[in-house]
Amino acid sequence: MHVDEKTGDKTFSISLPKENSPLGIHVIPNNSNENQVNGLILQNIESDGRIKRQGILEINDRIIEINRINIEQCSFE
C-alpha cells in the first residue's frame, strides 16, 4: 500500500481468483472533463458478489487500473 503524503489517498492492488461469478459492483466514471475519465468510482457493492466476500474495497473507492492497465486517461466507452 502507498499513501500519498499530500492528500492522504491510499493506493493498493488486489488480485482476485478467476471465478464464474460476477464481481458484484456498480461503478460510475469519475469524470475530470467531458471526454476523459479519471478512473471509476465504486458506487455499490452487492451483498453476494466476489468483492463483498473479499472485504477490501468500499463504496466511493476509485479504481484506476484493471488488469494492469491504467484507465485514468480513458473514455468511459
C-alpha positions, 0 to 999 in steps of 0.5 A: 500500500502507498499513501500519498503524503499530500492528500492522504489517498491510499493506493493498493492492488488486489488480485482476485481468483478467476471465478464464474461469478460476477464481481458484484459492483456498480461503478460510475466514471469519475469524470475530470472533463467531458471526454476523459475519465479519471478512473471509476468510482465504486458506487455499490457493492452487492451483498453476494458478489466476489468483492463483498466476500473479499472485504477490501474495497468500499463504496466511493473507492476509485479504481484506476487500473484493471488488469494492469492497465491504467484507465485514468486517461480513458473514455468511459466507452 
